[in-house]
Amino acid sequence: MDHKENNHMPIQEESTLKKIRLRKCDKESKDPPASVYFCQLISSNLMLFSHQLIKMTEKCFKKCISKPGTSLDSSEQKCVAMCMDRYMDSFNLVSKTYSERLQRERNRM
């Protein structure tokens, strides 16, 4: 995949991120600051999810698909499924550990 020079984000990913923005969050908002913050949080989470999905797809494709074709054979399907499961398990473990560490740091203050 092509990458932009300035931030190394795949062009396809950037296009996807633009498409998933919420309409309400894109409009000029007259809502209270909490609503604006909530829209920004949702948008940020969608961008993170999209980025992780694309990253997982790229890694599992490279690992499991040696000769791309019109369909996946059963061993490729199994490899991709297992790769995605391992990737998500790893991501969830890292996220949980990071959240726990942040919570411990907050409790120290």
ZAMIGU-87153 format. One line per field, with one value per residue (C-alpha): chain; x, y, z. Coordinates in steps of 0.1 Angstrom, whole numbers, plus 5000, padded with zeros to 4 digits. Last residue first. Layout:
residues N
ch = [A	...]
X = [X	...]
Y = [Y	...]
Z = [Z	...]
//
This chain:
residues 109
ch = [A	A	A	A	A	A	A	A	A	A	A	A	A	A	A	A	A	A	A	A	A	A	A	A	A	A	A	A	A	A	A	A	A	A	A	A	A	A	A	A	A	A	A	A	A	A	A	A	A	A	A	A	A	A	A	A	A	A	A	A	A	A	A	A	A	A	A	A	A	A	A	A	A	A	A	A	A	A	A	A	A	A	A	A	A	A	A	A	A	A	A	A	A	A	A	A	A	A	A	A	A	A	A	A	A	A	A	A	A]
X = [4976	4984	4949	4955	4987	4969	4941	4966	4983	4950	4941	4975	4971	4936	4947	4977	4955	4929	4954	4970	4936	4926	4958	4955	4920	4929	4957	4935	4909	4935	4952	4919	4908	4942	4941	4905	4914	4908	4891	4898	4935	4964	4994	5011	4981	4986	5013	5010	4972	4973	4995	4976	4942	4953	4966	4934	4913	4935	4933	4896	4892	4914	4895	4862	4875	4886	4852	4834	4856	4852	4814	4815	4836	4811	4783	4801	4808	4771	4756	4757	4777	4791	4785	4811	4801	4765	4775	4797	4830	4831	4838	4869	4884	4880	4898	4927	4929	4931	4959	4979	4990	5028	5024	5043	5053	5019	5019	5011	5000]
Y = [5114	5077	5067	5083	5063	5030	5039	5046	5012	4994	5011	5001	4965	4963	4979	4955	4925	4936	4942	4908	4890	4910	4900	4864	4862	4879	4855	4825	4836	4845	4811	4792	4810	4805	4768	4765	4782	4819	4833	4853	4850	4863	4839	4838	4848	4840	4863	4892	4892	4889	4919	4941	4931	4938	4972	4981	4970	4989	5021	5018	5012	5042	5065	5054	5060	5095	5103	5091	5111	5142	5138	5134	5165	5185	5172	5181	5216	5224	5220	5248	5226	5235	5203	5175	5160	5156	5140	5114	5107	5072	5084	5105	5076	5053	5078	5081	5043	5039	5065	5045	5067	5072	5107	5131	5109	5095	5057	5035	5000]
Z = [5427	5432	5421	5387	5382	5391	5367	5339	5345	5344	5312	5296	5308	5293	5260	5257	5264	5240	5212	5218	5217	5186	5168	5179	5166	5134	5128	5136	5111	5084	5088	5087	5055	5040	5048	5033	5000	4996	4966	4934	4937	4959	4960	4994	5015	5052	5068	5044	5045	5083	5087	5062	5076	5112	5102	5084	5114	5138	5118	5115	5152	5160	5136	5150	5185	5176	5160	5190	5213	5192	5192	5230	5234	5213	5234	5266	5252	5249	5214	5189	5166	5132	5113	5112	5145	5135	5102	5119	5103	5087	5051	5060	5079	5049	5026	5051	5053	5016	5014	5040	5069	5070	5085	5062	5033	5026	5023	4993	5000]
//
